[in-house]
């Protein structure tokens, strides 16, 4: 069927309905003008009786008749457009007359907010280089409440604080030795490892002073739990050591993890996940209660130097050898690369409150990656300054 036939049929149907309404109005007794006296008489009758003249129905017919006429006109206009596209403006005018112009209402809640637009524009690539000049950065930690990232500079033996909204940086503490990792307790204290000195340190972030908590040979990665323990990975001995805070009493939780283990992350349900800087790029899962461990996955030719958990069954780890950020499914060890071009990356932290992943490298750069963008197919790709 052609468009012409469609519109012809539509116009014919509307015209036929219009004629039927007119005929019904003409042939029905009592149609037309009704005097006030007749309406008054009917109003006094029993409302349950059928109205003999059905004036209410006449009112409805009076409404339908013009409507059918308008529909017939609109159908004719649509046919004209099918034959002559240049008459579209005329059809729009006819349709507006038939059905009235659309009403648009936008509430204050529907209006775009400046902060949303700013975030969208600033994060259009899914990542940003926040700052440089952080030295030979390795471990890092994030404090979402202060919008601050703390970066461990191993070469400079210092801890830097970086405001993520401005990139401004300052030295929070110095003379921390061969600092390899850092974690925050949320109460103004940072715990850092001194690999060369074999120590676990407590750092007062308000004063910058530090003190030794315990001697841990080959201390490298560290994680904290709410019960007042620090879990320290010994790179030299392939062990996971639990240290009571603030007393410093030690207990060996796992052995045989292989030399070169790196960062530690806790899932809050009795499991620790430990990456490996050297010797195979394995990701270990340690049961803290029964002190057993298993290999979740390995990254051939790569490393899992740091580990961060998103609380939804995924781990993130960085490969400092090839400058890549990996996402790993803990249930089956499935893995994929979600960012590249990160340099000799050795610091990793995940801000699950605001949805950011932070990566630092030994070139002194601090990268911010959108967590949601990283979860998309292909991740964020190669980062560029």
C-alpha positions in Angstrom: 0.0 0.0 0.0 1.4 3.4 -0.9 1.6 6.4 1.5 -1.0 8.1 -0.7 -3.5 5.3 0.0 -2.8 5.3 3.7 -3.5 9.0 4.0 -6.5 8.8 1.7 -8.0 6.0 3.8 -7.2 8.0 7.0 -9.0 11.0 5.7 -11.9 9.0 4.4 -12.4 7.3 7.8 -12.3 10.6 9.7 -14.8 12.1 7.1 -17.1 9.2 7.4 -17.1 9.5 11.2 -17.9 13.2 11.0 -20.8 12.6 8.6 -22.2 9.9 10.9 -22.1 12.2 13.9 -23.9 14.9 11.9 -26.6 12.4 10.8 -27.1 11.2 14.3 -27.5 14.7 15.5 -30.0 15.6 12.8 -32.2 12.4 13.0 -32.4 12.1 16.8 -35.5 13.6 18.3 -34.7 16.3 20.8 -31.4 17.1 19.3 -30.4 20.7 18.7 -31.3 23.6 20.9 -33.0 22.7 24.1 -34.9 25.3 26.1 -34.1 26.0 29.8 -37.6 24.9 30.6 -37.0 21.4 29.2 -33.6 21.1 31.1 -35.3 22.2 34.3 -38.1 19.6 33.9 -35.6 16.9 33.4 -33.5 17.9 36.4 -36.6 17.3 38.6 -37.1 13.7 37.4 -35.9 10.6 39.1 -32.1 10.5 38.2 -32.3 6.7 37.9 -34.7 6.9 34.9 -33.3 7.0 31.5 -33.3 10.5 30.1 -35.7 10.4 27.1 -34.0 13.2 25.2 -30.4 12.2 26.4 -29.1 15.8 26.2 -25.9 14.7 27.8 -25.3 12.5 24.8 -26.0 15.4 22.5 -23.3 17.4 24.3 -20.9 14.6 23.6 -21.8 14.5 19.9 -21.3 18.3 19.8 -17.8 17.7 21.0 -17.0 14.8 18.6 -18.2 16.5 15.4 -15.5 19.2 15.3 -12.9 16.7 16.5 -13.6 14.5 13.5 -13.4 17.5 11.2 -10.0 18.4 12.6 -8.7 14.8 12.2 -9.9 14.8 8.6 -8.0 18.0 8.0 -4.8 16.6 9.6 -5.0 13.5 7.4 -5.3 15.6 4.3 -2.2 17.6 5.4 -0.2 14.4 6.0 -1.1 13.2 2.5 0.2 16.5 1.2 3.5 16.0 2.9 3.9 12.5 1.4 3.5 14.0 -2.0 5.3 17.3 -1.3 7.9 17.2 1.5 8.2 21.0 1.4 4.8 21.3 2.9 5.9 19.8 6.3 5.6 23.2 8.0 2.0 23.4 6.9 1.2 20.0 8.2 2.8 20.9 11.6 0.6 24.0 11.7 -2.5 22.0 10.9 -1.7 19.4 13.6 -1.1 22.1 16.2 -4.5 23.6 15.4 -6.2 20.2 15.7 -4.7 19.0 18.9 -3.1 22.1 20.5 0.6 22.9 21.1 2.5 20.6 23.4 3.1 22.0 26.9 6.6 21.7 28.3 7.4 22.0 32.0 10.9 21.8 33.4 11.3 21.7 37.2 14.3 22.9 39.1 15.3 19.3 39.8 15.5 18.7 36.0 18.0 21.5 35.5 21.7 20.5 35.1 23.9 21.2 38.1 27.2 23.1 37.7 29.1 20.5 39.7 27.8 17.6 37.5 28.7 19.4 34.3 32.2 20.2 35.7 32.8 16.6 36.7 31.6 15.3 33.3 33.8 17.7 31.4 36.8 17.1 33.7 36.5 13.4 33.5 35.6 13.0 29.9 38.6 10.7 29.3 38.1 8.6 32.5 41.4 9.6 34.0 43.5 12.6 34.9 47.2 13.3 35.9 46.8 15.0 39.2 50.4 16.1 39.8 54.1 15.3 39.3 57.3 15.7 41.2 56.5 13.1 43.9 59.9 11.4 43.7 60.3 7.7 43.4 56.8 6.9 44.5 55.8 3.5 45.7 53.0 2.9 48.1 50.1 5.3 48.6 46.9 5.6 50.6 43.7 7.8 50.2 41.6 9.6 52.8 38.2 10.3 51.2 37.1 12.5 54.2 40.0 14.9 53.6 40.1 14.5 49.8 43.8 13.7 50.2 46.1 11.1 48.9 49.3 10.2 50.8 52.2 9.1 48.6 55.3 7.3 49.9 58.5 8.6 48.2 61.1 5.8 48.7 64.0 7.7 47.3 63.2 10.8 49.3 62.3 8.8 52.5 59.3 11.0 52.9 55.5 10.9 52.8 53.7 13.6 50.7 50.1 14.7 51.0 48.3 15.6 47.8 44.9 17.4 47.6 43.1 15.6 44.8 40.9 18.6 43.8 43.8 20.9 43.2 46.9 18.7 42.9 48.6 20.8 45.6 51.2 18.8 47.5 53.2 19.1 50.8 55.5 17.0 52.8 53.6 15.3 55.7 56.5 13.5 57.2 60.2 12.9 56.4 63.2 10.8 57.5 61.0 7.6 57.2 63.8 5.4 55.9 63.4 3.1 52.9 59.6 3.6 52.9 57.8 1.0 50.8 54.1 1.3 51.7 51.6 3.3 53.8 48.1 2.8 55.3 45.9 5.2 57.3 43.9 4.4 60.5 41.4 7.2 59.9 42.4 8.8 63.3 45.3 10.9 62.2 48.0 8.1 62.1 49.7 6.5 59.1 51.6 3.2 59.3 54.5 2.8 56.9 57.1 0.1 56.3 60.8 0.7 56.2 62.2 -2.1 54.0 65.9 -1.3 54.4 65.5 -0.8 58.2 63.2 -3.8 58.7 60.6 -1.7 60.6 56.9 -0.9 60.9 56.5 2.8 61.7 53.6 4.9 63.1 53.5 8.4 61.7 51.6 11.3 63.3 50.1 13.1 60.3 49.5 16.4 62.3 53.1 16.7 63.5 55.1 14.6 61.0 56.8 12.7 63.8 57.3 8.9 63.6 58.1 6.0 65.9 58.9 2.3 65.6 56.1 -0.2 66.3 57.9 -3.4 65.6 60.9 -4.9 63.8 59.9 -6.9 60.7 62.7 -8.1 58.5 62.1 -7.3 54.9 58.9 -5.3 55.7 57.3 -4.1 52.5 53.5 -4.2 52.1 51.1 -3.3 55.0 47.3 -3.4 55.6 45.2 -2.5 58.7 42.1 -4.1 60.2 39.6 -2.4 62.5 40.6 -4.8 65.4 43.9 -3.0 65.8 46.3 -5.2 63.9 48.7 -4.4 61.0 49.4 -7.2 58.5 52.9 -6.8 57.1 54.3 -8.7 54.1 58.0 -9.6 54.4 59.5 -9.4 50.9 62.6 -11.3 52.0 61.0 -14.3 53.6 57.7 -14.7 51.9 55.7 -14.3 55.1 52.6 -12.5 56.3 53.1 -11.1 59.8 50.4 -9.8 62.1 51.5 -7.0 64.4 49.4 -5.8 67.4 48.8 -2.0 67.5 50.1 -0.1 69.2 52.1 -2.7 71.3 54.0 -4.3 68.5 53.6 -8.0 69.4 54.0 -10.2 66.3 52.6 -13.4 65.0 53.3 -15.3 61.8 50.1 -15.9 59.8 51.4 -17.4 56.6 54.7 -18.7 55.2 55.9 -20.1 51.9 54.5 -17.3 49.8 57.8 -16.9 47.9 60.3 -14.1 47.9 59.3 -10.8 46.5 55.7 -10.5 47.9 54.4 -6.9 47.9 51.1 -5.2 48.8 48.5 -6.5 51.2 44.7 -6.0 51.1 42.0 -7.2 53.6 38.4 -8.1 52.6 37.0 -7.6 56.1 35.7 -11.2 56.1 38.9 -13.0 57.2 40.8 -13.1 54.0 44.0 -11.3 53.0 45.1 -10.8 49.4 48.8 -10.4 48.7 50.5 -9.4 45.5 54.0 -10.4 44.3 56.5 -7.9 43.1 58.9 -10.4 41.6 59.0 -14.1 40.8 55.8 -14.9 38.8 53.3 -12.1 39.4 51.0 -14.2 41.6 48.0 -13.0 43.6 47.6 -15.0 46.8 44.6 -15.4 49.0 45.3 -16.1 52.7 42.7 -17.4 55.2 43.6 -15.5 58.4 41.9 -18.0 60.7 43.3 -21.3 59.5 46.5 -19.8 58.0 46.2 -21.5 54.6 46.7 -19.9 51.3 46.0 -20.4 47.6 47.0 -18.8 44.3 44.0 -16.8 42.9 45.8 -16.1 39.6 49.1 -15.2 38.1 50.2 -12.7 35.5 53.0 -14.3 33.4 55.7 -11.8 32.6 54.1 -9.2 34.9 53.8 -8.3 38.6 51.0 -7.8 41.1 53.0 -5.5 43.3 49.9 -3.8 45.0 46.4 -5.0 45.6 43.1 -3.1 46.2 39.7 -4.6 46.7 36.4 -3.0 45.6 34.1 -5.0 48.0 32.2 -6.5 45.0 34.4 -9.5 44.3 37.0 -7.7 42.3 40.7 -6.9 43.0 42.8 -4.3 41.3 46.5 -4.7 40.9 49.3 -2.9 39.1 52.0 -4.3 36.9 55.1 -2.1 37.5 57.0 -4.0 34.8 54.7 -3.0 32.0 52.8 0.0 33.5 49.4 -1.6 33.5 46.4 -1.7 35.8 44.6 -5.1 36.0 41.1 -6.0 37.2 40.9 -9.6 38.6 37.7 -11.5 39.5 38.5 -13.2 42.9 36.0 -16.1 42.4 37.7 -17.5 39.3 40.9 -15.5 38.7 39.7 -14.0 35.5 41.8 -11.0 34.6 41.9 -8.1 32.1 43.9 -4.9 31.6 41.9 -1.7 32.3 44.6 0.9 31.9 48.1 1.2 30.3 50.8 3.8 30.1 51.2 4.1 33.8 55.0 4.0 33.9 56.9 2.1 36.6 53.7 2.1 38.8 54.2 0.9 42.3 51.5 2.7 44.3 47.8 1.8 44.2 44.7 2.9 46.3 41.0 2.6 45.7 38.5 5.2 47.0 35.2 3.3 47.0 33.4 6.3 48.6 33.9 8.6 45.6 34.7 6.0 42.9 38.3 6.7 42.1 41.4 4.5 41.6 44.8 6.2 42.4 48.1 5.0 40.9 51.5 6.5 41.5 54.8 5.6 39.8 58.5 5.9 40.2 58.5 8.8 37.8 56.8 10.9 40.4 53.3 11.0 38.8 49.9 10.6 40.5 47.1 9.4 38.3 43.4 9.4 39.1 41.2 6.9 37.2 37.4 6.7 37.2 36.4 3.4 38.7 33.2 3.1 36.6 35.1 4.0 33.5 37.7 1.3 34.3 34.8 -1.3 34.6 33.6 -0.6 31.1 34.6 -2.8 28.2 38.2 -2.0 27.3 38.7 0.1 30.5 40.2 3.6 30.0 42.9 2.5 27.5 46.3 4.2 27.5 46.6 7.2 29.8 48.3 10.3 28.5 49.2 13.6 30.2 
